Amino acid sequence: MFQPLILSLGTAYKVHNAAGRSLGRIEEIVVDREDGCVHYSIVSPGGFLYRGNDLIAVPWRCLEMEYDRNRFS
């Protein structure tokens, strides 16, 4: 049974679409307590300093790390 654990990231990673447009920042990740797998990233799509707006849960498998740019797409 999925037992979520929400972890806040010390550094928010940027998320961009395939065209390079910024979609926001990953603020938190949702991890399964039993197996330690990351299931979702919680993305803040913008606003003043990326705060005070709605959050979006994005399945982790949909994101790909761009190591050379230190961001996800």
C-alpha positions, 0 to 999 in steps of 0.5 A: 500500500502506498504510504506517501512521505512529502519531502521539501527540497532545499534547492528548488529545481527548475522545470522546462518543457521540450521547447525550453519554456519555464514551467516552474520549480520543483518544491517538494517530492512525494516518496513511498515510505515502504520502498523509497521510490519517488512517485511525484514532484510538486511543481510551483508554476510561478508567481512572486518568487514562486510562492503563493500560488497553486501547486501541481503534482507531476508524475516523477516518471514524466520528468527527465534530468538535464544534468548539464543545465541542472534542471528537469524537462 
